[in-house]
Amino acid sequence: MDAAAALARWHAVVESRDPAGLPGLIAEDAVFRSPAVHTPQVGRDTVVGYLTAAFIVLGPHLAYEREWLGEDSAVLQFRTEVGGLDVSGIDMITWDDDGQIVDFTVMVRPAKALQAVIEHMGAELLRMLEAAGSPPPA
């Protein structure tokens, strides 16, 4: 597995701002860990959904500032703006032997910015569910 090549594929999709490229990057049994949700979110479709919402909420101003690359993982430090607040965070990404994302963890700070991200992500996920004809969660 070439972590640098896998990371380059991730950056290409992020820079395109087109979530249509996400399914090809995500393993079937991938896990997404969000600072906004207590339990890990499991499965390609679920992970793609969360990342698609993140592209919409965080994407317009998202800029990666630093990165640390391991053998099968990377930590990416980012900045963005949500609801008029500066947001700092990191994405921790792990790939499998095929170069597909198996674990994606997001951490966000400060607390006020995290609250704005939670509110905007919740609204976007609900909008996506309604647009797909799915009932909102109870």
LINLINQUI-V388524 format. One record per residue. PHI is phi in degrees with one decimal (* if undefined). PSI is psi in radians with two decimals (none if undefined). D_CENTER is the distance of its C-alpha to the mean C-alpha in Angstrom with 2 decimals. Layout:
[[PHI,PSI,D_CENTER] [PHI,PSI,D_CENTER]]
This chain:
[[*,2.31,21.27] [-104.9,1.74,20.62] [-61.9,-0.64,17.58] [-63.9,-0.70,18.30] [-68.5,-0.72,18.36] [-62.9,-0.73,15.11] [-64.8,-0.69,13.46] [-61.6,-0.68,15.42] [-63.4,-0.72,14.10] [-61.6,-0.85,10.44] [-59.8,-0.67,11.91] [-62.2,-0.74,14.02] [-68.5,-0.74,11.48] [-61.8,-0.80,9.67] [-65.4,-0.53,13.29] [-72.2,-0.37,14.43] [58.5,0.41,12.15] [-114.0,1.85,12.88] [-66.9,-0.14,10.50] [-62.4,-0.38,13.64] [-81.8,-0.15,12.91] [-66.6,-0.81,9.92] [-55.1,-0.60,12.38] [-71.2,-0.22,14.38] [-97.5,-0.27,11.84] [-106.2,2.27,11.03] [-69.6,2.68,13.97] [-55.2,-0.70,15.77] [-104.0,0.47,15.53] [-60.9,2.73,11.99] [-124.4,2.34,10.82] [-114.6,2.23,7.71] [-116.3,2.02,8.93] [-109.7,2.56,8.26] [-71.9,-0.19,10.90] [-96.0,-0.23,11.80] [-127.4,2.30,12.77] [-66.1,-0.73,15.52] [-98.2,2.57,15.22] [-61.8,2.50,12.79] [-100.7,2.19,11.54] [-116.8,2.44,13.14] [108.2,2.53,13.58] [-53.2,-0.89,12.26] [-60.5,-0.73,12.75] [-66.0,-0.80,11.05] [-63.0,-0.77,7.81] [-60.5,-0.70,8.19] [-60.5,-0.83,9.09] [-63.9,-0.75,6.31] [-68.8,-0.59,3.94] [-63.1,-0.80,7.42] [-61.6,-0.69,8.08] [-64.0,-0.66,5.56] [-58.4,-0.72,7.34] [-72.4,-0.79,10.43] [-76.3,-0.81,10.30] [-95.9,-0.46,9.09] [-58.0,-0.76,9.88] [-56.3,-0.55,13.66] [-117.0,0.07,14.17] [-65.0,2.25,11.26] [-140.2,2.17,13.16] [-79.8,2.32,12.68] [-106.1,-0.60,15.95] [-147.8,2.76,16.44] [-149.2,2.60,15.39] [-124.2,2.23,17.01] [-114.5,2.25,17.37] [-108.0,-2.97,18.85] [-65.6,-0.68,20.42] [-133.6,0.35,17.49] [-154.9,2.93,14.64] [-149.4,2.67,13.34] [-119.8,2.16,12.45] [-117.7,2.10,11.22] [-89.4,2.27,12.53] [-130.3,2.86,11.49] [-132.5,2.58,13.34] [-159.1,-3.04,13.01] [-134.1,2.32,15.09] [-137.2,2.19,14.69] [58.1,0.59,17.96] [78.9,0.08,20.03] [-108.7,2.45,18.66] [-73.2,2.30,17.46] [-119.2,2.30,14.20] [-116.4,2.53,13.79] [-167.4,3.13,11.15] [-135.7,2.57,9.99] [-109.9,2.21,7.30] [-110.3,2.05,9.50] [-120.4,2.34,9.34] [-122.2,2.40,12.42] [-112.4,2.68,14.07] [-87.4,-3.06,17.12] [-63.9,-0.37,20.43] [-90.4,0.04,19.56] [80.1,0.29,16.63] [-96.9,2.55,14.07] [-69.1,2.19,10.92] [-110.3,-0.36,12.31] [-147.6,2.25,10.33] [-133.7,1.97,6.87] [-116.8,2.34,7.70] [-116.9,2.39,6.86] [-127.3,2.41,10.23] [-133.2,2.54,11.54] [-146.0,2.88,15.17] [-73.5,3.12,17.79] [-57.8,-0.72,18.36] [-63.3,-0.69,19.31] [-69.0,-0.68,16.14] [-59.8,-0.74,14.13] [-60.8,-0.72,16.47] [-63.9,-0.72,15.82] [-62.5,-0.78,12.02] [-58.5,-0.82,12.99] [-63.1,-0.83,15.61] [-68.5,-0.70,13.80] [-65.5,-0.74,10.85] [-59.4,-0.78,13.77] [-64.8,-0.72,15.77] [-69.0,-0.73,13.35] [-62.3,-0.72,12.71] [-64.1,-0.75,16.49] [-60.3,-0.74,17.24] [-63.3,-0.74,15.36] [-62.4,-0.79,17.34] [-64.8,-0.69,20.49] [-65.7,-0.53,20.17] [-84.3,-0.07,19.88] [82.0,0.23,22.92] [-89.1,2.51,21.46] [-70.4,2.53,22.97] [-64.7,2.65,20.97] [-61.7,2.57,20.54] [-74.1,none,23.74]]
